[in-house]
Amino acid sequence: FLWGSFFSQINAVRTVRVWCYACLVRKKQCWLGIAESVCVCVFKLMVDCSLRGLSEDMTSISYSNREQASYIFYIIVCIKYLNIVLVSLSLLGTKDLVVKAQVLAGGRGKGTFEGGLKGGVKIVFSPEETREISSQMIGKKLYTKQTGEKGRLCNQVFICERRYPRREYYFAITMERSFQGPVLIGSSQGGVNIEDVASENPDAIAKEPVDIVEGIKMEQAIRLAKKMGFPANLVNEAADNMIKIYNLFIKFDATMVEINPMVEDSTGIVMCMDAKINFDSNSAYRQQKIFELQDWTQEDERDRDAAKADLNYIGLDGSIGCLVNGAGLAMATMDIIKLHGGTPANFLDVGGGATVQQVTEAFKLITSDKKVQAILVNIFGGIMRCDVIAQGIIMAVKDLDLKIPIVVRLQGTRVDDAKALITDSGLKILACDDLDEAAKMVVKLSEIVTLAKQAQVDVKFQLPI
């Protein structure tokens, strides 16, 4: 938990009562997703629901060691005095609990664990049942619609008190180009897929743009709370929550905060029973404490390797690996591959200052995908030197003993030196000056390799083809 990292940033924080009942979305290159239990801490420190008396104590449990699941004692986060205390589960005051697998993927509730357990969100009624269910989750892979066949390993569970909502609402803050800044989004239809609501009944969704310079105003939050259908006696409380969540959105450089559902519970209190937060990866230098919490075990292995090599990489489902400098050129390269009937296997931007080692690591990333049947290198050497790319390609081909065809299109700084290096290497690297021709060639080669493998025929390419 990240108490220390927030103490220095938050002033006059009073008692907090908020529950987050959903896993955060996994990271791609534009944003970071972190574990639900961490998200709870963020919200508890930022959102004030104005509670009274002993009910101000909110508790949650997080443990990651399978052996710990055999004990009755767990780590409990107690918010009343912003301290962490160790207490017995029996001291929670309720046996009506929810155990949630900490896996960064949606659809956990309908997922299946490799051991056969159905659902990554389970309601339990005793410490013994909590221990049993947790043991069936920790150390097992959970398979959902989002994880696909690979599944995602559950290293941790999150345990919290079960609540009974009277009404459910949807609330989110995101950046929207049409408003040139942040916008509050609300709906009376919470707890369901908001995309379906937007498609079937667009009028059910209300938006309130916020001037990013002036910030959010109470009248804006009240106006949205009324449109969402909160009872009159809870409008101000809901609006206050929205303002606190907006402050979180700004302070921690979020690109999206989604609460689905925000609820009025059976006791008449406004609560956040789910949270998804995306953090802008460009803010890593000033949100270091948050980014240090990233759980790399929840990331694709290729994403981890790309991050270590400082490469912008996103794996796709195609058969043609791409190595390009510049995000715009990378997208154009994928488009032209698709235009000629191929399917890109990845987005990979080596940037303008890539080293020979980074280029080699890029090839390792691309070829770690067994679906890749051919590789297209497309470099426009403005800042990036073509000879550096050529050296990296040659080193990668030799080190990895690559057998798949490689098509290289180089233009720009030191391109003649690069071509000379490739020619002198004696390697079967196909050079092409025209991008359109290079794309056609790599698509054909990919098809040949795919057909050959399906027929269990070994194909050897000779130059010239």
Secondary structure, 3 states (H helix, E strand, C coil): CCHHHHHCCCCCCCCCCCCCCCCCCCCECCEECCCHHHHHHHHHHHCCCCCCHHHHCCCEEEECCHHHHHCCEEEEEECCCCEEEEEEHHHHCCCCEEEEECCCCCCHHHCEECCCCECCEEEECCHHHHHHHHHHHCCCEEECCCCHHHCEECCCEEEEECCCEEEEEEEEEEEEHHHCEEEEEEECCCCCCHHHHHHHCHHHEEEEECCCCCCCCHHHHHHHHHHHCCCHHHHHHHHHHHHHHHHHHHHCCEEEEEEEEEEEECCCCEEECCCEEEEEHHHCCCCHHHHCCCCHHHCCHHHHHHHHCCCEEEECCCCEEEEECCHHHHHHHHHHHHHCCCCECEEEECCCCCCHHHHHHHHHHHHCCCCCCEEEEEEEECCCCHHHHHHHHHHHHHHHCCCCCEEEEEEECCHHHHHHHHHHHCCCEEECCCHHHHHHHHHHHHHHHHHHHHCCCCCCCCCCC
